[in-house]
Amino acid sequence: MVTLRIYGGGVHQPSPPFHALAARRLREGLGMGPEHVAYGLRVQYGLYVNPETVVAWERGRLTPTAQELTALAGVLWCSPAELIAAATTLREHRMARGLAPEDLARRVGLDPGAYLRMEESGRWRGNERQTAALAELLGLGPRALLAATGGDQQLAGLLRDAATTRWQAYVKPVAKLLPLPKRTVEDALQRLHADYHSTMAATSSWGASGGTGDTGRAYLDEITDHFWAAVGP
């Protein structure tokens, strides 16, 4: 059985995206009725949820709180990840792994209070070592990690500057955001810089004076896609 901890406290947290159909299928697969789930929640976790509420969860009429979802996973012998429709935020990914915030903070080398402030604000401020530890702990690839830690806009800004100015100056800031080898970041930024300036030079050589700026802006608008293509799978 999955061992889970119930956490939560004074500050109300929004409910994670609940996978209602998965909850029903898991319950039925165990041969349990809604009343059995309600009983398990009460006896094992001290949560007083009636069978009607369990049915409402499974039909998408109500959404369990974070505490209820974690307990429900325990009753249904599954991981919280199986009950979350699509984890996108740092908090949702943490919950999907069944981790209390204190546990995650300790394992990545952060003060729990500092970690919770990052989670609540949606802005990750860990260093390179902590970022790499976070990615490994939550099982996130670079792109998913960036989305979860709220760094998309920051990365886009760094990439635009790297493409249009001196790319070498942006290796360290980009590497801090993403758990990628330095060499991979260097190669990607160098390629963006070269591609951008090649595009601008080619447009200018065609004599399309009015289109040069538009072409450059179009390339920069899609700079993150160009970056991930350069990084590769």
KOLLUM-594181 format. One record per residue: residue in one letter; x, y, z of N, C-alpha, C, CB in turn. Coordinates in steps of 0.1 Angstrom, whole numbers, padded with zeros to 4 digits. Atoms other than C-alpha are relative to their C-alpha. Glycine has a CB too. Layout:
N
 rest  n.c1  n.c2  n.c3 ca.c1 ca.c2 ca.c3  c.c1  c.c2  c.c3 cb.c1 cb.c2 cb.c3
    A     X     Y     Z     X     Y     Z     X     Y     Z     X     Y     Z
...
This chain:
233
 rest  n.c1  n.c2  n.c3 ca.c1 ca.c2 ca.c3  c.c1  c.c2  c.c3 cb.c1 cb.c2 cb.c3
    M  0008 -0012  0000  0000  0000  0000  0009  0012  0000 -0009  0000  0012
    V -0007 -0012  0000  0012  0035 -0007 -0001  0007  0013 -0005  0009 -0011
    T  0000 -0007 -0012  0023  0053  0024 -0001  0015 -0002  0012 -0003  0008
    L  0003 -0014  0002  0009  0088  0025  0000  0008  0013 -0012  0002 -0008
    R  0001 -0009 -0011  0011  0118  0048 -0011  0010 -0003  0013  0006  0003
    I  0010 -0011  0002 -0017  0142  0053  0006  0013  0005 -0013 -0003  0008
    Y -0006 -0012 -0004 -0006  0177  0053 -0010  0012 -0004  0014  0002 -0007
    G  0009 -0011  0003 -0021  0211  0051 -0001  0008  0013 -0014 -0004 -0004
    G  0000 -0008 -0013 -0028  0238  0077 -0009  0012 -0002  0014  0004  0003
    G  0008 -0011 -0002 -0040  0272  0083 -0004  0007 -0013  0006  0010  0008
    V  0003 -0007  0012 -0039  0286  0048 -0007 -0009 -0010  0013  0006 -0007
    H  0008  0008  0009 -0065  0274  0024  0007 -0001 -0014 -0014  0005 -0002
    Q -0007  0003  0013 -0050  0258 -0008 -0011 -0003 -0010  0011 -0010  0001
    P  0009  0004  0011 -0069  0255 -0041  0001 -0014 -0003  0002  0009 -0012
    S  0000  0015  0003 -0079  0220 -0050  0007 -0002 -0013 -0015 -0005 -0001
    P -0007  0003  0012 -0057  0203 -0076 -0010 -0005 -0010  0010 -0011  0003
    P  0009  0005  0010 -0073  0192 -0109 -0003 -0015  0002  0006  0002 -0015
    F  0003  0014 -0004 -0091  0160 -0100 -0005 -0008 -0012 -0011  0001  0011
    H  0003  0010  0011 -0094  0130 -0123 -0012 -0008  0005  0012 -0009 -0004
    A  0012  0007 -0005 -0130  0120 -0115 -0002 -0014 -0005 -0013  0009 -0003
    L  0003  0013  0006 -0133  0091 -0139  0010 -0010  0005  0002  0001 -0015
    A -0010  0009 -0006 -0100  0076 -0126 -0004 -0005  0014  0014  0006  0000
    A  0004  0004 -0013 -0113  0077 -0091 -0011 -0010  0000 -0005  0013  0008
    R  0011  0010  0000 -0145  0058 -0100  0005 -0013 -0005 -0011  0005 -0010
    R -0005  0013  0005 -0126  0032 -0120  0008 -0007  0010  0008  0003 -0013
    L -0009  0006 -0010 -0101  0026 -0092 -0009 -0006  0011  0009  0011  0006
    R  0009  0005 -0010 -0129  0023 -0067 -0007 -0013 -0004 -0011  0010  0004
    E  0007  0011  0005 -0149 -0001 -0089  0010 -0012 -0002 -0006  0003 -0013
    G -0010  0011  0002 -0117 -0021 -0096  0003 -0007  0013  0013  0006 -0006
    L -0003  0006 -0013 -0113 -0027 -0059 -0013 -0007  0006  0005  0010  0010
    G  0012  0005 -0005 -0149 -0038 -0056 -0006  0007  0011  0002 -0015  0004
    M  0005 -0008 -0011 -0158 -0010 -0033 -0011  0009 -0004  0012  0009  0006
    G  0011 -0009  0003 -0189  0011 -0031  0004  0014  0006 -0013 -0005  0006
    P -0003 -0013 -0005 -0190  0048 -0023  0000  0000  0016 -0010  0010 -0005
    E  0000  0001 -0015 -0199  0039  0013  0012 -0005  0006 -0012 -0008  0004
    H -0013  0005 -0005 -0167  0019  0017  0011  0010 -0001  0004 -0013 -0009
    V -0010 -0011  0001 -0146  0048  0005 -0003  0010  0011 -0001  0007 -0014
    A  0003 -0009 -0010 -0164  0071  0029  0004 -0005  0014 -0015  0004  0000
    Y -0004  0007 -0012 -0158  0046  0057  0015  0001  0002 -0005 -0014  0001
    G -0015  0000 -0001 -0121  0044  0049  0005  0013  0003  0006 -0005 -0013
    L -0005 -0013 -0002 -0117  0081  0048 -0002  0004  0015 -0008  0010 -0009
    R  0002 -0004 -0014 -0132  0084  0083  0009 -0008  0009 -0015 -0003  0003
    V -0007  0009 -0009 -0115  0054  0099  0015  0002 -0001 -0004 -0014 -0002
    Q -0014 -0001  0002 -0081  0058  0084  0006  0014  0001  0004 -0006 -0014
    Y -0005 -0014  0000 -0078  0096  0081 -0008  0010  0008  0001  0004 -0014
    G  0008 -0009 -0008 -0104  0111  0103 -0008  0010 -0008  0009  0006  0010
    L  0007 -0010  0009 -0122  0128  0074 -0015 -0005 -0001  0007  0001 -0014
    Y  0014  0004  0000 -0160  0128  0077 -0006  0004 -0013 -0007  0007  0012
    V  0006 -0002  0013 -0171  0125  0041 -0011 -0010 -0002  0011 -0001 -0011
    N  0010  0010  0002 -0204  0109  0033  0000 -0006 -0014 -0014  0007  0002
    P -0001  0007  0013 -0210  0085  0004 -0005  0009 -0012 -0009 -0012  0000
    E  0005 -0009  0010 -0230  0112 -0015  0011  0009 -0005 -0012  0008  0005
    T -0011 -0009  0004 -0199  0134 -0016  0010 -0008 -0008  0007  0006  0013
    V -0009  0009  0008 -0178  0105 -0029 -0006 -0001 -0014  0002 -0014  0006
    V  0006  0001  0013 -0203  0101 -0057  0001  0013 -0008 -0015 -0004  0001
    A -0002 -0014  0006 -0202  0139 -0064  0014  0002 -0005 -0004  0011  0010
    W -0014 -0001  0005 -0164  0137 -0067  0001 -0007 -0013  0010 -0006  0010
    E -0001  0008  0012 -0167  0109 -0092 -0008  0005 -0012 -0004 -0014  0003
    R  0007 -0005  0011 -0192  0127 -0113  0004  0014 -0004 -0015  0000  0003
    G -0005 -0014  0003 -0173  0160 -0113 -0008  0011  0005  0001  0001 -0015
    R  0009 -0011 -0006 -0199  0179 -0093  0008  0007  0011 -0013 -0006  0005
    L -0008 -0006 -0011 -0175  0185 -0064  0015 -0004 -0002 -0005 -0004  0014
    T -0014  0003  0001 -0137  0185 -0062  0006 -0002  0014  0008  0011 -0007
    P -0006  0001 -0014 -0119  0171 -0031  0011  0010  0002  0006 -0015  0001
    T -0011 -0009 -0003 -0095  0193 -0013  0013 -0008 -0001 -0002  0006  0015
    A -0013  0007  0001 -0058  0186 -0013  0001 -0011  0011  0011  0010  0002
    Q -0001  0010 -0010 -0061  0168  0020 -0009 -0012 -0003 -0004  0006  0014
    E  0009  0011  0003 -0091  0148  0009  0005 -0009 -0012 -0014  0005 -0004
    L -0006  0008  0011 -0074  0138 -0024  0011 -0009  0004  0005  0010 -0011
    T -0011  0008 -0005 -0043  0126 -0006 -0006 -0012  0008  0009  0008  0009
    A  0006  0011 -0008 -0065  0105  0018 -0007 -0010 -0009 -0010  0006  0010
    L  0007  0009  0010 -0086  0092 -0011  0010 -0009 -0007 -0008  0009 -0010
    A -0010  0009  0006 -0055  0079 -0028  0004 -0011  0009  0013  0009 -0004
    G -0004  0011 -0010 -0046  0060  0004 -0011 -0010  0001  0002  0006  0013
    V  0011  0009  0000 -0081  0045  0005 -0001 -0009 -0012 -0013  0007  0003
    L  0001  0007  0012 -0080  0035 -0031  0013 -0007 -0004 -0004  0010 -0011
    W -0012  0008  0003 -0045  0020 -0029  0007  0005 -0013 -0002 -0015  0000
    C -0007 -0005  0012 -0030  0043 -0055  0008  0012  0004 -0011  0004 -0011
    S -0007 -0012 -0003 -0007  0073 -0058 -0008  0012 -0003  0013  0000 -0008
    P  0008 -0012  0003 -0021  0108 -0057  0001  0004 -0015  0005  0012  0008
    A -0001 -0003  0014 -0008  0112 -0093 -0011 -0006 -0008  0014 -0004 -0005
    E  0010  0006  0008 -0034  0088 -0105 -0014  0007  0001 -0001 -0015  0005
    L  0012 -0007 -0002 -0061  0111 -0092  0000  0015 -0004 -0004 -0001  0015
    I -0002 -0013  0005 -0047  0143 -0106 -0001  0000 -0015  0013  0006  0005
    A  0002  0001  0014 -0059  0150 -0141  0012  0004 -0008 -0011  0010 -0004
    A -0012 -0004  0007 -0028  0169 -0153  0007  0010  0008 -0004  0007 -0014
    A -0008 -0009 -0009 -0003  0183 -0129  0008  0010 -0008  0010 -0008  0009
    T -0008 -0010  0007  0012  0216 -0141  0008  0009  0009 -0010  0009 -0008
    T -0007 -0008 -0009  0021  0236 -0111  0010 -0008  0009 -0010  0008  0009
    L -0009  0006 -0009  0049  0229 -0086 -0008 -0007  0011  0009  0011  0006
    R  0008  0006 -0010  0023  0222 -0059 -0006 -0013 -0005 -0010  0009  0005
    E  0007  0012  0005  0004  0197 -0081  0010 -0011 -0002 -0007  0004 -0013
    H -0010  0010  0002  0036  0179 -0091  0004 -0006  0014  0012  0005 -0007
    R -0004  0005 -0013  0046  0176 -0054 -0011 -0009  0006  0002  0012  0010
    M  0011  0008 -0005  0011  0163 -0045  0000 -0013 -0007 -0013  0007 -0001
    A  0000  0012  0008  0013  0138 -0073  0010 -0010  0004  0002  0003 -0015
    R -0010  0009 -0005  0044  0124 -0057 -0003 -0004  0014  0014  0006 -0001
    G  0004  0003 -0014  0027  0122 -0023  0010  0006  0010  0000 -0015  0001
    L -0010 -0006 -0009  0052  0145 -0007 -0006  0012  0008  0012  0005 -0008
    A  0003 -0012 -0008  0046  0169  0021  0010  0011 -0003  0000 -0003  0016
    P -0009 -0011  0004  0061  0204  0015  0013  0000  0009 -0007  0013  0002
    E -0012  0000 -0009  0085  0199  0045  0010 -0011 -0005 -0004 -0003  0014
    D -0009  0010  0005  0098  0167  0030  0007  0004 -0013 -0008 -0013 -0003
    L -0006 -0005  0012  0104  0182 -0004  0011  0010  0003 -0011  0005 -0010
    A -0010 -0011 -0004  0121  0213  0011  0013 -0006  0005 -0006  0009  0010
    R -0012  0006 -0006  0144  0191  0031  0009 -0007 -0010 -0004 -0010  0011
    R -0008  0008  0010  0154  0169  0002  0006  0008 -0011 -0009 -0010 -0006
    V -0006 -0009  0010  0162  0198 -0021  0009  0010  0007 -0010  0007 -0009
    G -0009 -0009 -0007  0180  0217  0006 -0005  0014  0002  0013  0001 -0007
    L  0006 -0013 -0002  0156  0245  0013 -0007  0001  0014 -0010  0004 -0011
    D  0008 -0002 -0011  0140  0260  0044 -0015 -0002 -0003  0002  0014  0006
    P  0014  0002  0003  0103  0248  0045 -0008  0012 -0003 -0006 -0008  0011
    G  0007 -0013  0002  0090  0283  0049  0003  0007 -0013  0003  0009  0011
    A -0004 -0006  0012  0110  0296  0020 -0006 -0008 -0012  0016  0000 -0001
    Y  0005  0008  0011  0099  0266 -0002 -0015  0003 -0002  0002 -0015  0003
    L  0014 -0002  0001  0062  0272  0006 -0003  0014 -0006 -0006 -0001  0014
    R  0002 -0013  0006  0065  0309 -0003  0002 -0001 -0015  0010  0010  0006
    M -0002  0002  0015  0079  0298 -0037 -0012 -0007 -0006  0013 -0008 -0002
    E  0011  0008  0006  0051  0273 -0042 -0012  0008 -0001 -0002 -0012  0009
    E  0012 -0009  0000  0024  0298 -0033  0001  0011 -0010 -0002  0005  0014
    S -0001 -0011  0010  0038  0325 -0055  0001 -0005 -0014  0012  0009  0004
    G -0002  0005  0013  0045  0302 -0084  0013  0003 -0006 -0011  0004 -0009
    R -0013 -0005  0005  0080  0315 -0087  0011 -0008  0008  0002  0015  0002
    W -0011  0008 -0005  0110  0291 -0081  0012  0009  0001  0002 -0012 -0008
    R -0012 -0008 -0001  0141  0308 -0067  0012 -0008  0006 -0003  0012  0010
    G -0011  0008 -0005  0164  0279 -0059  0012  0002 -0009 -0004 -0015  0000
    N -0013 -0001  0008  0200  0277 -0071  0001 -0012 -0009  0012  0000  0010
    E -0001  0011  0010  0213  0253 -0098 -0001 -0013  0007  0013  0002 -0007
    R  0000  0013 -0006  0219  0225 -0074 -0014 -0004  0005  0010 -0001  0012
    Q  0014  0003 -0005  0184  0228 -0058 -0009 -0002 -0011 -0004  0012  0009
    T  0009  0002  0012  0168  0231 -0092  0002 -0014 -0006  0003  0010 -0011
    A -0003  0013  0005  0185  0199 -0103 -0006 -0011  0009  0015 -0003 -0002
    A  0006  0010 -0010  0174  0181 -0071 -0015  0000 -0001  0004  0004  0014
    L  0015  0000  0002  0138  0193 -0076 -0004 -0007 -0012 -0004  0015 -0001
    A  0003  0007  0012  0137  0180 -0111  0001 -0015  0002  0009  0005 -0012
    E -0002  0015 -0003  0150  0146 -0100 -0011 -0005  0009  0014 -0003  0005
    L  0009  0004 -0010  0127  0144 -0070 -0014 -0001 -0006  0000  0009  0012
    L  0014 -0001  0005  0095  0153 -0090  0000 -0008 -0014 -0004  0014 -0002
    G  0000  0008  0012  0106  0133 -0121 -0004  0009 -0012 -0009 -0011  0000
    L  0004 -0010  0010  0103  0164 -0144  0012  0002 -0010 -0004  0013  0006
    G -0009 -0004  0010  0121  0170 -0177  0002  0015  0000 -0004 -0005 -0013
    P -0003 -0015  0000  0135  0205 -0184 -0012  0008 -0003  0011  0003 -0009
    R  0012 -0009  0005  0104  0218 -0202 -0011  0000  0011 -0005 -0004 -0013
    A  0011  0001 -0010  0079  0205 -0176  0004  0007  0013 -0003 -0015  0003
    L -0005 -0007 -0012  0101  0218 -0148 -0001  0015 -0001  0015 -0004  0003
    L  0001 -0014  0002  0102  0252 -0163 -0014  0005  0001  0005  0004 -0014
    A  0014 -0003 -0001  0064  0253 -0166 -0005  0000  0014 -0009 -0009 -0009
    A  0004  0001 -0014  0060  0242 -0130  0006  0010  0009  0004 -0014  0005
    T -0007 -0010 -0009  0084  0267 -0116 -0002  0014 -0005  0015 -0003  0000
    G  0003 -0014  0004  0070  0297 -0135  0011  0007 -0007 -0005  0008  0012
    G -0011 -0007  0007  0101  0304 -0155 -0001  0002 -0015  0012 -0008  0003
    D  0001 -0001  0015  0087  0305 -0190  0003  0014 -0005 -0015 -0004 -0004
    Q -0002 -0013  0005  0086  0342 -0194  0015  0005  0002 -0009  0010  0007
    Q -0014 -0004 -0002  0120  0347 -0178  0010 -0007 -0010  0004 -0005  0014
    L -0008  0006  0010  0135  0321 -0201 -0001  0007 -0014 -0003 -0015 -0001
    A  0002 -0006  0013  0120  0337 -0232  0008  0013  0000 -0015  0003 -0002
    G -0007 -0013  0000  0135  0371 -0222  0015 -0002 -0001 -0003  0007  0013
    L -0014  0003  0001  0169  0356 -0217  0004 -0005 -0014  0004 -0011  0011
    L -0003  0006  0014  0168  0337 -0250 -0001  0011 -0010 -0010 -0011 -0004
    R  0001 -0011  0010  0157  0369 -0269  0013  0008  0001 -0012  0009  0003
    D -0012 -0007 -0002  0187  0387 -0254  0012 -0007 -0005  0002  0004  0015
    A -0011  0009  0005  0210  0358 -0262  0001  0000 -0015 -0001 -0014  0006
    A  0000  0001  0015  0199  0357 -0298  0004  0013 -0006 -0014 -0004 -0004
    T -0002 -0013  0006  0202  0394 -0304  0013  0007  0004 -0012  0009  0003
    T -0013 -0006 -0004  0233  0403 -0284  0011 -0010  0002 -0003  0007  0014
    R -0011  0009 -0002  0262  0384 -0269 -0005 -0013  0007  0011  0007  0008
    W  0006  0011 -0006  0250  0349 -0263  0007 -0006  0012 -0002 -0011 -0010
    Q -0008  0006 -0011  0279  0339 -0240 -0004  0005  0014  0014  0003 -0002
    A  0004 -0006 -0013  0266  0362 -0213 -0012 -0006  0006 -0002  0015 -0001
    Y  0012  0006 -0005  0234  0342 -0209  0000 -0015  0003 -0011  0003 -0011
    V -0001  0014 -0003  0247  0307 -0205 -0003 -0003  0015  0014 -0005 -0003
    K  0002  0003 -0014  0248  0309 -0167 -0014  0003  0005  0010  0009  0008
    P  0014 -0002 -0004  0213  0325 -0162 -0009 -0010 -0005 -0004  0014 -0005
    V  0009  0010  0005  0197  0300 -0185  0003 -0014  0007  0003 -0002 -0015
    A -0004  0012 -0007  0216  0271 -0168 -0006  0000  0014  0015 -0002  0001
    K  0005 -0001 -0014  0203  0283 -0134 -0015 -0004 -0001  0001  0014  0006
    L  0014  0004  0001  0167  0279 -0147 -0003 -0014 -0003 -0006  0009 -0011
    L  0003  0013  0005  0171  0245 -0162  0011 -0010  0004 -0001  0001 -0015
    P -0011  0010 -0003  0189  0213 -0152  0005 -0006 -0012 -0006 -0011  0009
    L -0005  0005  0012  0207  0210 -0184  0016  0002  0001 -0005  0008 -0013
    P -0015 -0001  0000  0245  0204 -0190  0004  0014 -0006  0006 -0011 -0008
    K -0005 -0013  0005  0264  0237 -0196  0003 -0001 -0015  0012  0004  0008
    R -0004  0001  0014  0276  0224 -0229 -0013  0001 -0009  0008 -0012 -0003
    T  0012  0000  0008  0240  0218 -0241 -0006  0014 -0001 -0010 -0009  0007
    V  0005 -0013  0000  0230  0253 -0231  0008  0009 -0009  0000  0006  0014
    E -0009 -0007  0008  0260  0268 -0248 -0003 -0002 -0015  0015 -0003  0002
    D  0003  0003  0014  0253  0250 -0281 -0013  0005 -0004  0000 -0016 -0002
    A  0014 -0005  0003  0216  0259 -0280  0000  0016 -0002 -0010 -0004  0010
    L  0000 -0014  0001  0223  0296 -0274  0008  0005 -0012  0006  0006  0013
    Q -0008 -0004  0012  0250  0298 -0300 -0008 -0003 -0013  0013 -0009 -0001
    R  0008  0003  0012  0226  0282 -0325 -0011  0011 -0002 -0006 -0014  0001
    L  0011 -0010  0001  0198  0307 -0317  0006  0013 -0005 -0006  0002  0014
    H -0006 -0013  0004  0222  0336 -0321  0004 -0001 -0015  0013  0002  0008
    A -0004  0001  0014  0235  0323 -0354 -0012  0000 -0009  0008 -0013 -0002
    D  0012  0001  0008  0200  0315 -0367 -0007  0013 -0002 -0010 -0011  0005
    Y  0007 -0013  0000  0186  0348 -0357  0007  0010 -0010 -0001  0006  0014
    H -0008 -0009  0008  0214  0368 -0374  0000 -0004 -0015  0014  0002  0006
    S  0001  0005  0014  0213  0346 -0405 -0013  0004 -0006  0002 -0015  0000
    T  0013 -0004  0005  0176  0353 -0408 -0001  0014 -0003 -0011 -0004  0011
    M  0000 -0015  0003  0181  0390 -0405  0009  0003 -0012  0006  0007  0013
    A -0009 -0003  0012  0210  0390 -0430 -0006 -0004 -0013  0013 -0007  0002
    A  0006  0005  0012  0191  0369 -0455 -0012  0009 -0004 -0006 -0014  0002
    T  0012 -0009  0004  0160  0392 -0453  0005  0013 -0005 -0008  0002  0013
    S -0006 -0013  0005  0182  0423 -0457  0005 -0002 -0014  0011  0005  0009
    S -0006  0002  0014  0199  0408 -0488 -0010 -0001 -0010  0009 -0013  0000
    W  0010  0001  0010  0166  0403 -0504 -0006  0015 -0004 -0012 -0008  0005
    G  0004 -0014  0002  0161  0441 -0502 -0014  0003  0005  0000  0003 -0015
    A  0013 -0002 -0006  0129  0437 -0482  0001  0009  0012 -0007 -0013  0003
    S -0003 -0009 -0012  0135  0468 -0460 -0011  0000  0009  0003  0013 -0005
    G  0012  0000 -0009  0100  0467 -0446 -0002 -0013  0007 -0012  0004 -0008
    G  0003  0013 -0006  0101  0430 -0438  0010 -0005  0009 -0002 -0010 -0011
    T -0011  0004 -0008  0134  0428 -0420 -0004 -0001  0015  0012  0009 -0001
    G  0005  0000 -0014  0119  0438 -0386 -0010 -0010  0003 -0005  0014  0003
    D  0010  0009 -0003  0089  0417 -0390  0005 -0015  0001 -0011  0000 -0012
    T -0006  0013  0000  0110  0386 -0398  0007 -0003  0013  0009 -0002 -0012
    G -0007  0001 -0012  0132  0392 -0368 -0010 -0002  0012  0009  0012  0002
    R  0010  0001 -0011  0102  0397 -0345 -0007 -0013  0000 -0011  0012 -0001
    A  0006  0013  0001  0086  0366 -0358  0009 -0011  0006 -0004 -0004 -0014
    Y -0009  0010 -0006  0117  0346 -0349  0000  0001  0015  0014  0002 -0006
    L -0001 -0002 -0014  0119  0361 -0315 -0013 -0004  0008  0004  0014  0004
    D  0013  0004 -0006  0082  0355 -0308  0000 -0015  0003 -0012  0004 -0009
    E  0000  0015 -0001  0089  0317 -0312  0013 -0005  0006 -0003 -0006 -0013
    I -0014  0003 -0005  0123  0318 -0294  0000 -0012  0009  0005  0012  0007
    T -0001  0012 -0009  0114  0292 -0268 -0001 -0013 -0008 -0011  0001  0011
    D  0001  0012  0009  0103  0267 -0295  0013 -0003 -0007 -0012  0002 -0010
    H -0013  0002  0006  0136  0273 -0313  0010 -0006  0010  0005  0014 -0006
    F -0009  0005 -0010  0154  0267 -0281 -0001 -0014  0003 -0001  0008  0013
    W  0002  0014 -0003  0138  0234 -0273  0003 -0009 -0012 -0015 -0002  0004
    A -0005  0007  0012  0144  0223 -0309  0015 -0002  0000 -0005  0007 -0013
    A -0014  0001  0000  0180  0231 -0305  0005 -0009  0011  0006  0014  0002
    V -0004  0009 -0011  0182  0213 -0271 -0002 -0015 -0004 -0008  0003  0013
    G  0002  0014  0004  0167  0182 -0286 -0008 -0008  0011  0013 -0007 -0004
    P  0008  0008 -0009  0148  0154 -0269  0008 -0003  0013 -0004 -0013 -0006
